[in-house]
Amino acid sequence: MHADRHSMEAWGGRTDPEPDSSRWHQRIRALNGDSQPGLALLGFACDEGVRRNHGRVGAAAAPLAMRKALANLAWHRQAPAYDAGDVVCEDGDLEAAQSRLGRNVCALLDAGHLPVVLGGGHEVAFGSWSGLAEHLSGNHAPKIGIVNFDAHFDLRDPAHVHSSGTPFAQIAEQCAARGWPFRYACLGVSRASNTRALFQRAADLGVLVREDREIRESSLDAIGAELDAFAAGCDVLYLTIDIDVLPACEAPGVSAPAARGVRLELLEPLIERLKGSGKLRLADLAELNPEYDIDNRTARVAARLIHLLSL
């Protein structure tokens, strides 16, 4: 592991006198070379991709905000959890930062950890996937299933610029170059926020698409069954959550707030389905922008999602 920076200062909070009342700040440890396999939090302090995509910057501060929101949550894990530090992009060299992120993710996977990457803009996805791909590079054409909860496809043409809007198109290109299948599910898509060209590109790539208006309580079982079938056709799963999939009232502090979105109470059971598959090897969260958050509302949602992934 070669994170760009590492500090445990964010991990502080309430201490309860009753037995068996631990909180995250009391149990999480700094990752070291002999850490037993567990959940490993790795920050990606970067919003260069958002800047290139003409979004509102500020997501580079998200890893710290997520840690602070998670620190005081109750501890319910049976296995250890670690802080693996941050990969930082301060010089505008997004591609180099993504490469460092990929190397760190690969090292965590090689050591038996479940990495949860704290973005950063959604350009985090290309770095995250690259690390998983390197970890699996000895396998013949691994079937990596990508499940993205997002208001946007992020399938913009990367020939123009690499940004927070291009990671899954970049991954599709990488899969084609390696002769690997490209398996991508995008749930929560806003038709109002994605052009016809993007919907066509998703169709051409065989993406499993569910729009925000399709995800409701009455459809959860059917969509869950679709996810089960998607997972069954994959060797491993990579879950990526763009927090702007949530309604702006639940997640105001994001790079691109959603006018409609998908409520947290609908997302959680679908995430639990993916966890229940036994194939989840990597997860990340993207687009939290603390600069625009209200009462840490969005950071708290992100922390709850990390907590859910940890159970």
N, C-alpha and C positions, 0 to 999 in steps of 0.2 A: 504494500500500500504506500502510495506517495501522494497524499492529499496536499494541496497547496497551503492550507492552514488548518489548525486544529486548536479548539478551545472548549473547555467544559463549563465556561462561565454562564451559559444560558440555563444550565440545569440547576435551578433553585426553586424553592416553594415551600408550601405548608408541610409540617411534620406532625402527624397525629400520634397521641400517646397510646392509643389502643393497640393491642397486638394485631398482626396481620393487616396492617393499614398502610402499606407502602404506597408511595406514588412514584411516578416515572423518575423524578429527579433523584430519588433515593436508590434506585436499582440500576439505572443505566451506567455503563462503564465506558471509558475510552478504549477503543479497539487497539489491541497490540498483536504481535506476531503469534502468540500462543493462545489467543482467545478461542474458547470452545465455540462450535457453530451456533449461531443465533441470528437474530434480526439485526441488520447493520444499517444505520442511517448515514447516508452520504449526501452532503449538500452540493448543489450546483448553483453557485452564486453568479448568475449570468442573465442579462436581458439584452445582449447584443442582437439576438435573433428577433426579439420584439422590436427593437429600434429599426432594424432593417426591414421589418414587415410593417412599419409605420404605426405601431401600437404605442400605448402610453407606457413608458419605461418605469422601472421601480421593482421589478420581480427579482432583481439580484439580492434584495434584502429579505427575500422570502424564507430561506433556510433558517435564519436566526429567529424570525417570527414564528415559524412552525415549532421549533424547539421550545421556545418560551411558552407557547400555548400547550404543548404536550407535557411539559415538565410537571405540572400540577395535577395531571389526570391520574386516576387510580390505576394501580398496577395489578393486572390480572393474568400476566403471562406465566407459563410454567418454565420457559426457557429464557436464556439471557438475551439482552439487547445491548447494542454498542453504538457509540458515536464514532464514525470513521472520518470526521472532518469535512472540509469543503474543497471542491475544485472551483477555482475563481477565474473569471474572465474580466480583467480590468484594462486590457490593452486593445480591445476590439477584435482580437484574433479568435473568432468563434471556433473555427475549425480545429485549432490547436487545443482549445479548452474541451471540445467534444472528444478529441482523441485522448486527452488525459482522463476524462471521465470514463471512457470506454476501458482504458487500462485498469483503472481502479475498480470498476464493476467486475471485470474479468477476474481480478485478484480476489475479490470477495467471494465470487462464485466458486473459484478454484478451492478456496478455504472452507467451503461448505455453508456459507452464510446465505440468508435471504436478503439481498440488498433492497432497500427502499430509498430511492433517490429523491431528494427534496429540491425541486426546481424553484426558481429559475423559470425562464420562458419555455415554451414547448419545444424549442430547439434541443432541450434535454433529451428528447426521445431518440434522436439519432445517436447520441453518445451512449445512452443506456443500451439500446439495441446492439450497437457495435460491440459493447462489452460482452453481452450474452452470445453474440455470434462468434466472437473470438473464443469464448469458453467452450462452445460446441463445435469449433472448427474441425476437430478430429472426426466428427460424425459425418456420414454421407448424407448430404441434402436434408438436414434436420428440418422438421416441420415446426417452425416457431409461430405460434398463434399470438397476434397482437390484438388486444381488446382495448379500445380507446373510448372512454366516456368523454364526449367533447361536443361543443356546439359547432365545431369546424372540422372539416376533413383533414386539413393541413396536408393537402396533396397538390399544392401549387407547383408549377414547373420550376425545378431547381436550376435549370439552365440560365435563368436570369440572375438569381441571387439565392444563397442559402440563408434561410431565416426560420422564424418560429412557424411559418406557414408551409414549410417544405419537407419536414422530417420524414413523413411516411412515403412521399414520392422518392426521396433519397434512398430509403430502405428498400422500396420496390426495385429501384435501379440496382442496388447492391445484390438483392436476391437474384435478379435476372443475370447479372454478371457471374454469379457463383453457381448458377443452375439450381438454386433453391426455390421451393414454392413460396409465394407471397400470400400469407393468410392474414387478413385484416378485417376486423369488425369495428365499426364506428357507431356508437349509440348516443343519441341525444342531439343529433345534427339539426341545426336550424336551417330550414329551406331559405329563409330570408337573408341568411348570412353567408350562403355558399352559392356561387354562380352556377349557371347551367353547365359550363365547361368542367367545373369540379365534380358535379353530379355525374357527368358523362365519364370523366376519368375514373371515378369510383366504380362505375358500371363496367368499364373496360378492364379494370383490375380485379373484378369479381369480389368487391368489398361487400360484406354483410352490413347493411345500413338500416338503422331504425331512427326515425326523426323524433325530435323532442315531443311532438304532439301525439306520437304513437305510444309513448311510454306512460302508462297510467295504471292505476291499481288493477283494473279489470284485465289488462294485457300482460301483467307481470309473469304469470305462469307460462304463457305462450312464449314470451321473449326469453324467459329463463330456460325453457326447453330448447330454444334456438341456440343459446349460449352453450348449453350442455352438449348439443350436437357439434357445435363448432369446436369445443374443447376436445371432444372425442376424436376429432380428425387431426389433432396436433400432438406433437411429442411434449412440448413445454408451452407455457403461457407467459406472456409479458403483459402486465396490466399497466396502463397509463391513464391517469385521471387529470384532465384539464379542468381546473376548478371553475372555469367559466361555463361549464355545462350546467351548473346550478343557477337558479333564478337570482337576479340581482338583489332581491330582498334577503336571500340567504347568504349570498356571496358578493357583496358590493365591491370588495377590494381585489379586483382582478384586472388583467390588461384590457379585456373587452367584455364588459358586463352584458349578461343575457336578458333580453326583454321578457322571454318566457322561461326557458330552461327546464330542467328536470329536478324535482325536489329530492332532497337527501333521503327521505323516507322511501323513495322508489329506487334510488341507487343502491342503498345498503343491501337489500336482499339479493340483488344481481351480483354485487361484489362477493357476497357470501357464497353464491353458487360457484363462482370461479375459484374461490379458496377451497371449496369442497371437492373440486375436481382432483386435487392432489398434484396438479401439474404447474402450479404457479411458482415461478423461479425468480421473478423480478417484478418490481413495481416502482412507479414514480408518480409524483404529483407536480403539476405545472401551473404557472400563470397567476399564483397568488401575488398580489401587489400591495404590500403593507401601506404604501403611501396613500392609497385611496380607501383603506379599510375603515370601518365604522365600529368602534368599541371592540376591536379585535374579532369581529364576527366571522370574517372569512378565515382568519388564522385558526379560530376555534373549530370551524368545520374541517379544515385540513387536519388538525390534530385528531379530531374524532375519526377521520378516515384512516389515519395512521394507526390509531388505537384499534380500529376494526381489523386492519390487516395483521395486527400483532396477536390477535386472540387465537 
